[in-house]
């Protein structure tokens, strides 16, 4: 079998000789669906070691996207504190209002934690990741990706103290940028 030809009995091996684009082409041809890169690659990574047949069968059985609030009620998240769950739910609601979404799924956290929630832009072809929440054994970590931060200087400088206290980088940025004088 050529390394570029995939079949249902091909075992998914990440980082090997088969490019991601070949897996994507096979997925699209088989399901008729196109998953954005921000969703396809993490999904494929979770399928490593399975045959394409098994991975696609699992994909077909996948439940429709659930709200993060419902996901937090699942048994696998029983060890997360109520405070961390409340933060995740509130963050999800807030970032969704800004046009970002996690696609209703919580994936493997790889080396950063047990699970990971990835928030990317909705309604665009090339999705930009804005934030990730890593769920660890006894805590969570929020990782924000500040792109075009200069557009948000006024907000950062005027952010409430409780935001600056939770996000030390925000306080550092706000303190480092000289405030513009406003015309009176």
Beta strands, then each sheet from edge to edge (+ up, - down):
strand 1: 100-101
strand 2: 107-108
strand 3: 115-121
strand 4: 129-135
strand 5: 140-144
sheet 1: 1+ 3- 2+
sheet 2: 1+ 3- 4+ 5-
end
